[in-house]
Amino acid sequence: MEHIFLNRVAAGRALARHLQSYAQRQDVIVLALPRGGVPVGFEVAAALHAPLDVLLVRKLGVPWQEELAMGAIASGGALYVDRLLMREADVTEAQFEHVLADAQNELARRETLYREQRPALSVEGQIAIVVDDGMATGATLLAALRALRSRSPARIVVALPVAPPDGELRLGDATDEFVCALTPRIFFSVGQFYQDFGETTDEDVRGLLAGSAAGPAGSFKPPQP
C-alpha cells in the first residue's frame, strides 16, 4: 500500500520539510488554493515563517461529472479551458457558458468571504510558493498559475503533498520549480493518499487566514492534528 497522510495538517508539515531552503526569508509568500489547500498552506507558512494568502481559483467541471475538470478560472481574469476534453465529453458552448457563469459568481463570493476586507498580499518581486492538497488533472492549478504570473512574482514554486508522476510535466513552464512530497506510480485521486480527506469548510479557511494574519509570520500557533 502507498504511504498516505493522516490529514491535511500532516501533509502540510511533511511538505514543509521539502521547502526549508525558503525558510526565514523576507521575499517569500505562501499562496494556498481554497479550500483544501489552505490547511496545507497554513502549515507550510508556519514552518517557513512566511505570510499566507489565498490564490482564488474555481474548477470548471463537466456538467454531468463535476469532478472532471474541463478548465478553471482564477481571480485576475485568468481562464484555462481544455477544448479537447470538452469535445470528447460533448459539452456544448451553451453548457460551458452556464458552468463558467456559476464559477465566476462563486469566485466573487469567496473573494468577499475569505478576505474579510483584508487586501490581497502583494507578490510583485516575491517568491510565491503555491500550495494545494494535491494535484489530479492540473487544470485548476494551471489557471491559478496563469493568474499569478500576471502579478509579477520573481519566482513561482508549486508545492504539493502528492501528485501523479507526470505532474511537473503537466504544468510545463507555468511554474519555475515543482516540489512534491509524494509522486506515487499508481494514482487515481488525491483523496486516495489521505486517511482523513474530509471537506474543508469556508469557516475553516477564514479561521486559518485570520490566524496567520493576526501577527508577524511565525508568531501564531498552528492547530494540532
N, C-alpha and C positions, 0 to 999 in steps of 0.2 A: 504493500500500500504506500502511496506517495505521502510524504510528510505534509501535514496540514497545520494551519494556525488555529489556536484556540478561539480567537475572535479578532476584531479589527484593531483593538488595543495592542494585542500581542504581535499582530502583523506589523503595526507601525513601529514598535520597538525593535523588531527584527530588521526591518528595512533601514532604520536609523543607523544601525551598525555598519551598513554599507556606504554611509554618507558622511562618515566622520571627518573626511578631508574638508568638508564645508562647515564644520562646527566653529563657533565663536568668531565668525566673520561679520563685518558690518555691511557687506554687499550681497547678502543672501536673504531671500524671501521665500517662504513656502506657500504654494498655492494649491489648495485642495479642491477636488471636484465634488460638489454635493451630489447625493447626500453621503453615500457610503465612504467616500474618500476623506471626509472631514475628520472622523476619529483617527484614521491612519495619519493624516497630515498633522493633527494635533500632537501626536507622539513624536513625529519627526521634528516638528518645530521646537518642541520642548527639549529634545535631545541635542539639537544643534544650537539652541539659544537664538532662534531666529523668529521674526514675526510671521504670523499666519493670516492668510486671507483666503477667500473662496474665488475660484475661477468658474463662473456660472456657465453651464452648458446643458443642453437638453437633447436627448436622443430622439430621432425621428423613426419610430417603429413602423413596420409594415402593419396596416390596419388590423388584419386578422391574425397577426403573430407579432405582438408588440415588442417582444424581446429581440426580434431580428431587426437590427438597425439598417435602415436604408440611407441613413445620413444623420446629421446632427447640426444644431445651431449653437452659437455661443454669444455671450454679451460682446458688444463691439461690432455686431453685424456679420460675423463670420458664418458661412454656410458651407457645409460639406454634404454632397449628395453622391450616392453610389448608383449611377444611372443603370449600370449593368444589372445590379440586383433588382432594381425597380422593374426592368424589362422581364427578368426571369420570374419575378413574383407577380407579374401582370398588374402592377399598380398604375392606375391612370393618373394623369396630371391633376384632375379634379380631386382625387383621393389624396394625392400628395399635398396639394394646397390646403386641404382641410387639416391634415396632420400638422403641417407647418404652422398654420394659424393658431392651433391649440398650443403648440410648443412655444410660440412667441408669447402668448398670454401667460403661460406658466413661468417662463423665464423672467418676465416682468414682475410677476407676483413674488418670486423667490428673491429677486433683487431687493425689493422693498422689505420683505420679511426678514431676510438674513442679516442685512447690513444695519438695520435699526438706526438709520441716519448717519452711520459711520461711512465716510468716503472710502472708496477703493484705495488700497495702498499703491503708491507709485512703484512701478517695476522698471522704469527707464534707467538704463545703465546698471541694473542689478542682475545677479544670478537668480533666475527663477526656477525653483525646484517644484515641478508639477507632480502632485501625488493623487493617486486613486487607490481603491482597494483591490484593483486587479484590472486586467485587460482581456477582452474577448476578441471582438472584431477590430477594435481600434477606431471605429468611426467617430464615436463621441470624443475620444482623446484628440483625434486629428482636428476636429472643429475647434476644440479648446486651444490647441497649439497655434492654429492659424490666427485666432483672435489675439492671442498673447503676443505673437510676433509683431503685430501692428503697434504694440505699446512700447516697442524698442528696448527690450531687455538686452543686457550684454551677452547673456548665455541662457539657454533653456535646457534644463536637465529633467528628464522624465524619470520618476522613481516609483516603482511598483512592487508590492509584495509578491505577485505572481502574474505570469503572462505566458502565452504559448512560445515555443522555441523560436518561431519566426517573428516574434513581437516587434523587435527592433527594426526588422526589415519592413514591416507593415507601415511603420511611421516614417520611414525614409529620412529626408532631410528636414522634416518638420521639427526635429529635436537635435540638439548639439551633443547630447550624451544620454545614454539609456542605462539605468541602473535597476536591476531586478533581483530580488532575493531568491526567487524560485522560478525556474523555467522547465516544468515537467514535460517529459516526452509525450505522455498521454494526457490530453487536455480537452475537456468537454465544456466546462463552465467555470467561472471564478468561484462560485459557491462550493464547488467540489473540494476546494482546498481549505475550507474553514469548518471547524466544528460548530461554531455559532455564527451564522450568516444572517441573523435577524435584521429586520428593517431598521435603518437609521431614520429617526423622525426629524421633522422640522425643528422641534423643540431641542432635540439633541444638538443639531447644527448650531442653533442660536446660542445655546449654553456654552458650547466649546469655543465658538468665536468670541463670545463675550469674555470668557475666561482668559483667553490668550491676549485679548486687548486690554485686560484690566491693569496691566503693569508692564514694565520693561520685559523684553524677551527673556524667558527662563525664570522669571520671578514667580510664575504660577505653578501650582502643583497638578500634574496630570491625574486623572481618575485611575483608580485601581481596577484591574480586570476582574 
